[in-house]
Amino acid sequence: MFGSKGVYPEMNWFFLIGLFAPVPIWFLSKKFPNRKWIKLINMPIILGATGNMPPARAYKGWWARHNYILSAALDAGVAFTAVLLYFTLQNKDIMGPSWWGLEADDHCPLATCPTAPGVVAKGCPVH
């Protein structure tokens, strides 16, 4: 599909563009450290947003007719899937994957200690 005889061989150039596009922004942020807004430029978002422009610009009627339907369908799909997962899995005490990012506890015994000065709790250091 993305090879030289595929339908989308030009898409491979975007890997290079994505690799080198943040470099000028990085140089500008180093050259002008007082300009804080330069660090807020996010090239992946800018490059990703340009992918949404051609249908809106070239096929205005098609885009106007189908854009909101697609958006509503995606929103409804997320809501439907959330309800479906709740009733099929979690309602029967089947939890999803267990990995380090899902646990609410950070496994630090001092995490529950108060941080306000003068508050003393058993097992917590006092400064």
C-alpha positions in Angstrom: 0.0 0.0 0.0 2.8 2.4 0.9 5.5 0.8 -1.3 6.7 2.2 -4.6 3.9 0.4 -6.5 1.3 1.0 -3.9 -1.5 3.6 -3.8 0.1 5.9 -1.3 3.9 5.9 -1.8 4.1 9.7 -1.2 2.9 9.2 2.4 6.4 7.8 3.3 7.8 11.4 2.9 5.8 12.5 5.9 8.0 10.3 8.2 10.9 12.5 7.2 8.8 15.7 7.5 7.7 14.7 10.9 11.2 13.9 12.0 12.7 17.2 10.9 9.7 19.6 11.4 10.3 20.2 15.1 14.0 21.0 14.7 13.5 24.7 13.6 11.1 25.2 16.5 13.7 23.8 18.8 16.4 26.1 17.4 14.1 29.1 17.8 13.3 28.2 21.4 17.1 28.0 22.1 17.9 31.2 20.3 15.0 33.2 21.9 14.6 31.8 25.4 12.6 34.8 26.6 9.9 34.1 24.0 7.8 31.5 25.9 5.2 31.1 23.1 7.8 29.4 20.9 7.8 26.4 23.1 4.0 26.1 22.7 4.3 25.4 19.0 3.4 21.7 18.5 4.4 20.4 15.1 2.5 17.1 15.3 -0.7 19.0 16.0 -0.1 21.4 13.1 0.8 18.7 10.7 -2.1 16.6 11.8 -4.5 19.4 11.5 -3.5 20.0 7.9 -4.8 16.6 7.0 -8.3 17.8 7.9 -8.2 20.8 5.7 -8.2 19.4 2.1 -11.7 17.9 2.3 -13.1 21.0 3.8 -11.5 23.2 1.2 -11.7 21.2 -2.0 -15.0 19.5 -1.4 -16.9 22.0 0.7 -20.4 20.6 0.0 -19.4 17.0 0.7 -17.6 18.1 3.9 -20.4 20.2 5.1 -22.9 17.4 4.6 -20.9 14.6 6.2 -18.6 16.2 8.8 -21.2 16.6 11.5 -22.7 13.1 10.8 -19.2 11.6 11.3 -18.6 13.6 14.5 -22.0 12.5 15.9 -21.3 8.9 14.9 -17.9 8.8 16.6 -19.4 10.4 19.8 -22.3 7.9 19.8 -19.9 5.1 19.2 -17.8 6.0 22.3 -20.9 6.3 24.5 -22.3 3.0 23.2 -19.0 1.2 23.7 -18.7 2.5 27.2 -22.1 1.2 28.1 -21.6 -2.1 26.4 -18.2 -2.7 28.2 -19.8 -1.9 31.5 -22.7 -4.3 31.1 -20.6 -7.1 29.5 -17.4 -7.0 31.6 -17.4 -4.8 34.7 -20.9 -5.7 35.7 -19.7 -9.3 36.0 -16.6 -8.4 37.9 -14.3 -8.8 34.9 -11.9 -6.0 35.0 -9.8 -4.8 32.1 -6.0 -5.1 31.7 -3.9 -4.5 34.8 -0.9 -2.3 34.2 1.1 0.3 36.2 -0.9 3.3 34.9 -4.3 2.1 36.1 -3.5 1.8 39.8 -4.6 4.8 42.0 -2.0 4.0 44.7 1.5 5.2 44.0 3.0 2.6 46.5 4.7 5.3 48.5 4.1 4.9 52.2 4.6 8.7 52.7 2.0 9.6 50.1 -0.8 9.8 52.7 1.2 11.9 55.1 0.0 15.5 55.6 2.1 18.2 54.1 0.8 21.2 56.1 3.3 22.5 58.6 2.5 21.6 62.2 0.2 18.7 61.4 1.4 15.5 63.1 0.3 12.0 62.0 1.4 8.6 63.2 4.1 7.1 61.0 4.8 10.3 59.2 7.9 12.5 59.5 7.6 15.9 61.0 9.7 18.8 59.6 
